[in-house]
Each structure stands twice: as C-alpha cells, then as structure tokens.
Amino acid sequence: MSRIAFILAASGLLFSAPPVLAQDSVRNACMPDIRKYCSAELATFSRDKVRACLIKNIKKTTPACQEAAKARRDAERAKKIGS
C-alpha cells in the first residue's frame, strides 16, 4: 500500500503544471522509463531533478515517451509565444 501511495505522490510531482493534458500524457507514457532511468531522482520528489534526468535519458526511452515529451515541449513553447 505504501508503494502505491509513493508512486501516486511521485506522479504528481513529475512536471510543472501547464499544459495539463501534455503533462498527463508525459506522466502516463514515461513513468516506466522514469522508474527505470531516474529512480534516484524520483525518490527525491523533485520535479526539476526528475525532469532533468528524463531529458538526459530521453534517447533511451520508449517511442511513446519521446513523443509525449516532444508534445509537452511544443505545448510549452506555444504557451510562451502566446504569452
């Protein structure tokens, strides 16, 4: 039970807020890769550390994770341009 609570809490810390749909997509697509490549960073509950680790290891991740991360990046860029 505590492992499930840890995973849920860590999932909520993965990435900064907007855009929510892209964030959920990255979380869903990348969680297995994050557990595999970034477990130490995940244990810190630091979004920034997890995100940096995922970016560092993005070429090792699954195609689904890479696509979700690219969509998230594109959504963040679009938001900055629209601001």
TORTOR-614075 format. One line per field, with one value per residue (C-alpha): residue in three letters; y, x, z. Coordinates in steps of 0.5 Angstrom, whole numbers. Example, Ala and Ser with C-alpha at 12.3 -4.5 7.8 and 13.67 -1.06 7.14 Angstrom:
<rs>
residuo <- (ala|ser);
c2 <- (-9|-2);
c1 <- (25|27);
c3 <- (16|14);
</rs>
This chain:
<rs>
residuo <- (met|ser|arg|ile|ala|phe|ile|leu|ala|ala|ser|gly|leu|leu|phe|ser|ala|pro|pro|val|leu|ala|gln|asp|ser|val|arg|asn|ala|cys|met|pro|asp|ile|arg|lys|tyr|cys|ser|ala|glu|leu|ala|thr|phe|ser|arg|asp|lys|val|arg|ala|cys|leu|ile|lys|asn|ile|lys|lys|thr|thr|pro|ala|cys|gln|glu|ala|ala|lys|ala|arg|arg|asp|ala|glu|arg|ala|lys|lys|ile|gly|ser);
c2 <- (0|5|4|6|12|13|12|17|22|22|22|29|32|30|36|43|45|47|45|39|35|35|34|28|25|25|22|16|15|16|13|6|10|15|9|5|11|16|12|16|23|20|19|26|28|34|35|39|33|28|33|34|26|25|30|27|20|22|18|11|12|9|12|13|17|21|23|25|29|33|34|37|41|44|46|50|53|55|58|62|65|66|70);
c1 <- (0|6|9|2|2|9|8|2|5|11|7|4|11|14|13|11|3|1|-1|-4|-6|1|3|-1|1|8|7|3|8|14|13|16|22|23|23|28|33|31|29|34|31|24|26|27|20|24|20|26|31|26|25|33|34|29|31|38|36|31|34|34|26|21|18|11|15|19|13|10|16|16|9|10|16|12|6|11|14|7|5|11|10|3|4);
c3 <- (0|2|-5|-9|-5|-6|-14|-14|-10|-14|-21|-18|-18|-25|-28|-27|-28|-35|-40|-36|-42|-44|-37|-36|-43|-41|-34|-37|-43|-39|-32|-33|-36|-31|-26|-30|-31|-26|-20|-15|-17|-17|-10|-8|-10|-14|-21|-23|-22|-25|-31|-32|-31|-36|-41|-40|-42|-47|-53|-48|-47|-51|-57|-53|-48|-53|-57|-51|-48|-55|-55|-48|-50|-56|-52|-47|-53|-56|-49|-48|-55|-54|-47);
</rs>
